[in-house]
Amino acid sequence: MSGDRVNEFIEQATLSLQGGHFTQALEFAQAAIEVAPSSADAHLLRAVALSHTRQPQAADEAFRKAIELDPQSAKIRYNFAVHVYGQGNRERAAQLCADALEREPSHAAARQLAERIDAEQRGTPVASLAPPPVATTGGGPPPVGPGAISQIRPGYEVAPSRIAFVQNLGSSWPLIGWALTGIAAVITGFQVIQVGNMFTLIFSGAGPAQNQALSNPILSLIGLLVGLSTIAYAILDLLDRRGNWWWIAAVLCCGAFPGLGVYMLLGRREISNL
């Protein structure tokens, strides 16, 4: 039961970070730590929230605690690197990136930040470099300064949003997906009942006029609009999160329901580190 509570607090903290509610994220992360003091993910979330709320020393301690609990995590070291880079400590950030890449050589975000630091130390103009891969809460390129940090979630990192519209919605964006799933489920239920009634009439020998009376063009139109909306949602979400495009095929094959529901449960977890 306590594991469920920890996961719930961690999920809420993550959503709060994504929505730019950093104080609230800090509260949820602290609640997770109180339930599970040995959770590295909870301490990492707390560190990220502290960095965003301009508490660098407390954030340093939280990052060190997270590393102590999960020494092999490249994710923790990368986030710590972004934090200290934002504080102006390039040497420490470079070392943390090297540590992250030692544990996970394919970590593209850590490699990009390490290359940026190396170029800056060699005097390459910053304007010619890609910004460090950190998440933001508004439009435009990621900021470089105190508190700049990548948003994370247990088990994987959330890639920075590509679409400003989605990014501005923050934690409301996944709620829209679940709302569409619920609406699609209701529409599907009505359509199943309608088809069942039509088959009943057919087997009872009813004429075409009675079958036509059961048809509901408004319900059909709403179903079409909901179906198109779920496809549009999945496409925007995949573009924003750099997900696997095979999920579009799943949504198309399974329909608005349960296609989008399956995507919300499983597809949104396939996030790259880019």
Secondary structure by P-SEA (a helix, b strand, c coil): caaaaaaaaaaaaaaaaaacaaaaaaaaaaaaaaaccccaaaaaaaaaaaaaacaaaaaaaaaaaaaaaccccaaaaaaaaaaaaaacaaaaaaaaaaaaaaacccaaaaaaaaaaaaaaaacccccccccccccccccccccccccbbbbbcccccccccccaaaaaaccaaaaaaaaaaaaaaaaaaaaaaaaaaaaaaaaacccaaaaaaaccaaaaaaaaaaaaaaaaaaaaaaaaaccccaaaaaaaaacccaaaaaaaaccccccccc
